[in-house]
């Protein structure tokens, strides 16, 4: 098994960062590793999570001691939960040995909440003053309704010294587009890792190269630059949130970025000031003067959420219909006076007027939004359907709640749709399959093919059972359709669990060995119960059968309950 591949990709990410560590200042590295269920997929017959963990372990072990490392992963603890995000190690806090031990124990399971993972990374990065390279390794796209591109851009807008690099591991075109967008918005690079074989060159050489780039590279000769300092100072007032770009009006180029209240020097000229969500008119800066740029002088107001929302909330300019940014957590942002709408994913507010120099705290309760969640006992995602329009509003997964407006809804399970359910404003609801008496039915894994669950009243197929995966079905009377046998009616009671086995019906397993042109038929009376064409086995009910080949009767056999028999032919 060759597990060299990803080092060639990671080398490109870290050569420049490591070199900077020896020549300028320390650079931390924060990995975000995809722990979603899709990482059990294979490249070159090796699970992707095995490849990723092996390569990351080697890379981290080979980094110089001066580089602090951290790790975030998602989707590894709970199936279907969008809040399953864990900071396993913070740069400069967790030892490498502890990080590597935790990395080895990651087991893929659930969803892909990339946007919220980046937000979590932002909280970690606020605790460090070093420059940080974030490296996201993912094999798929965001699956929790977040906007990872916008989130990556927001982190940089908030003044965090970060570059976000992304490795797309065995991804399709759609995922490549989204992941490369994240890298671009995060000021980093995107790297495509198509397969283990394609990336299997030079694992050992790359590890040596990384170490040499940091440890053995001789320090460059000092560079002395003569700076002509003007006597024009510019700074930000304390009421400014985040940073402000100083933009040359003539060229539209960013001259510098102001952050905090530190004084900077600029030549005289005409400039615009680019706040996170606002670009000021041009202001003339004169030589020999000091300028303090404030939010108040442009009438900027502060808007934030109260923290009770379940997802990021987009802020949309009501006059243009364009999304400006999004609000998350309780982090405030500044906006010009105007009319805005707030998009809560499943609800868009009416127009909201923002006056100059005000502070607004927005809450789901301002719009009577209710919280609806599942209790976690459902087996698959549950859709929320508007009972009047029949349109799908959203879906519930795991136990993560969603904000929805008051109204009448139906909850669509995979094999059952609830009667109308009234959701009142500013209320919280926890929905359970047991509310509707749904039972769990599964096979014991001894069946050879999928088994259909057939409604005994309508004679319609409700669903199918495969492997040992259970399904939620409503109480009722059903028949189980095996490939060559349909069971008698079976009563499913409310809120029960059932495990169905071929042995419940005495099904036998038959197969054939050797060459037999035309296959082997098992006939009872005028009816062909089963036909063996290839070498694969089939399950049939016990009884007396006539064996037929190419319409020629061969012999009569008796198949006993639960018997396993191979019919051999030369």
BELSUL-V537729 format. One record per helix or strand. SS is the DSSP state (alpha for helix, beta for strand). FROM is the first residue (numbers start at 0). TO is the last residue. If there is no record, write none. Layout:
ss | from | to
SS | FROM | TO
SS | FROM | TO
//
This chain:
ss | from | to
alpha | 5 | 22
beta | 26 | 33
beta | 35 | 35
alpha | 36 | 39
beta | 41 | 42
beta | 45 | 46
alpha | 47 | 61
beta | 68 | 73
beta | 84 | 88
alpha | 95 | 103
beta | 109 | 109
alpha | 113 | 124
beta | 130 | 137
alpha | 147 | 156
beta | 161 | 168
alpha | 172 | 184
beta | 186 | 192
alpha | 196 | 198
alpha | 202 | 214
beta | 232 | 235
beta | 242 | 247
beta | 253 | 258
beta | 263 | 264
beta | 268 | 274
beta | 277 | 278
beta | 282 | 284
beta | 289 | 292
alpha | 295 | 297
beta | 300 | 304
beta | 312 | 316
beta | 322 | 326
beta | 332 | 334
beta | 337 | 342
beta | 347 | 347
beta | 351 | 353
beta | 358 | 361
alpha | 363 | 366
beta | 369 | 373
beta | 381 | 385
beta | 391 | 395
beta | 401 | 403
beta | 406 | 412
beta | 415 | 416
beta | 420 | 422
beta | 427 | 430
alpha | 432 | 435
beta | 438 | 442
beta | 450 | 454
beta | 460 | 464
beta | 470 | 472
beta | 475 | 480
beta | 485 | 485
beta | 489 | 491
beta | 496 | 499
alpha | 501 | 504
beta | 507 | 512
beta | 519 | 523
beta | 526 | 531
beta | 537 | 539
beta | 542 | 548
beta | 551 | 558
beta | 563 | 567
//
